[in-house]
């Protein structure tokens, strides 16, 4: 009997990295200490200034679900770190939220970087989907327009996270010592979700 992996959740077509939104949300979290209260405030007062009610609810829900995956010390670090480290940390949170993006980051983004294949093209996204379809039959059910949207959003996330240029060149990540220490305490492998050389990290951590 063929055992399939846990299905990929592919609901990341809403929004992007949500960097500015995350800053506002974490500021509220320091005030309330409860993500459910933060969510209620974001929805009730429309702090993110999203006009369409359905879009507001989708974006706020996705944002809070993502930020809830950050540990208390990571939230604290986020609030006092550089823009670059904040974006790296949000990228790691996205990878925790979506196993599809996690696997893509490790198997495509990171692997191409360490092989000095600096160009990341749309075809690499399509090839990744095809390579995973055997173990994830839900990928075979994606229609063309949805696949295009998923690809578009993922590439936008990588650009906003600072790991991909506008010309789709992979940009080496340079996490601070503080971020590298923080992530590596529990799971060093999560640092490899960024385009980095492992030896550089081990020398710096």
N, C-alpha and C positions, 0 to 999 in steps of 0.2 A: 504493500500500500504506500502510495506517495504521500509524504508529509509536507504540506505547504507551510511556509512561514506565515507569521502573523500579518494580515493584510496591511498594506500601506494606507495611511490616512493621507488623502490628497486634497485637503481643504485649505491649502495655503494660497489660493488664488485671490483671497481678500487682502489688500494692502501690500506691505513690503516689510522693511526692517523695523519701521515704527520707532525710529530713534528719538525724534522730538517728543512723540507721544509717550515714550517710555520714561523720558525725563520728568514729564508732568505727572505720570502715574506713580513713579517712585517717590516723588516729593509728597504726594498725597499719602503714600504708604507710611512714610516716616511720621506723618501726622496722625493717621488712624491705626496703623499697625494691623490692618485686616484687609485682605484683598477684596472681600465681598463688599466692604464699605467703600473702598476705592472705586469699585465697579459701579456701585449705586451713585456715587458722586459724579463720575464721568458721564453716566447716562442721564442723571437728573438735571445737572447743570450744563450739560453739553460743553464741557471744558475744552474738548478737542475741536469744537466748532464744525461739526459735520451736519450738513443740512438735512439729508435724507435719513429718516428715522431707522429704516431697515439697515442702511449702510452703517449708521452709528452703532447699532446693536452688534452687528457682525464684527466690526473693527474692534470695539471695546472688548467683546468676548474673546476674540483671538489674542488681543494684547494681554489681557489679564491671564489667560491660560498659559501664555508664554512666560510672563514675568513670575508666575507662581512656581516655575521650575527652577528659579534661581534661589540659592540658599541665602540665609540671612546675611552672612558675611559677604556674599557676592552682591547683594543689594546695597550693602553699606559701601563696598568698594566702588560700585557703579556710580554712586552719588558723588564721589570725591575724585574720580579718575579722569583721565584725559578723554577727549572726544574719540580718539583712536581706540583706546582700550574699551570704552563703552560700546563701540560698534562691534569689536571682536566678541565681547561678552554676549551681546545680543545675538550675534551669529551662532554662538555656541548654544544659546537658549533655543534658537530656532531648530538647531540640529537635535536637541533633546525632545522638542515638541513633535518633530516629524522624522520618523525613521527613514523615510525616502530621501530627505535632504541630508540626513546624517550619512547614509551610505554613499550618496553622490559626493559629498564633501571628502570622504575618505578615499573612495575608490576612483574618483575622477579628478576632482580639483587637486587634492593633495598628491596623488600618484603622478599626475601629469607634471606638477611642479617639481617633484624630486627627480623626475626623469628629464628635467630641463626642457620639457615640451610646454612652453609658456603660453601658447595660444589655446584658448578654450572656445570651441565653436559649437553652434547649435547641434551639429551632427553628433557631437559627443553626448549630448543629452539624449538624443534619439537612440543612440547605440546603447546607452545605459538602460533605458527602458526595455529595449529588445533583449538585453542580456538578463534582465530580471524577470521577464514575463513568464518564464517556465516556473519559477518559484512563487511568483505573484500574479496569478491569472487575472486579478482585477485590473492589471495594467493593459491587458488585451481588450478590455471593454471601454477604454478611453477613446472618445471620438477625436477626430483631428483638431477641431477647434479648441477642445479642452486641453489637449496635449500642447498646443501652441501657447495657450494661456499659462499653463503651468511652467513652461520653459521661459516665457517672457518674465513672469514674476520671479522665478528663481534667479535668473541672470540679473534682474534689477536688485534683488536682495544682496547678491554678491558684490555688485558695484557699490551699493550703499554701505556695505560692511567694509569696503576698502580692500577687498581681496581680488577685485577684477576691475580693469580699466574700461573706459568707454569703448575702446577698440578691442575688448575681450582678451586682453593680455592679463595673465595671472600676475598679481602683485604679491611679492613676498610679504608676509605678515611679520611685524616686529612688535610682539607684545612686550609690555614692560615687565621688569623683574617681578613686580607686585602681582600682576595678573598671572604670569607663569607659575609663580609660587602658589597662588590661590587655587588655580585649577588643578595643578599637579598634586595637591594634598590628597585628593580623593581619587582622581582618575587622570593620570598623565596622558593617556591616549586621547582625551578630549582636545588637547592642544593640537593634535594632528588633524583636527577638523579645519585647521587653518593651513594655508600654504607656507609651511616652515620646514626647515631641515632639523630632523630629530637631534642630531649631534649638537647643533647650535643651542637648542633648548636645554640639553643636558649639561652643557657647559655653563649655561646661564642660570639654571634653576638651582 
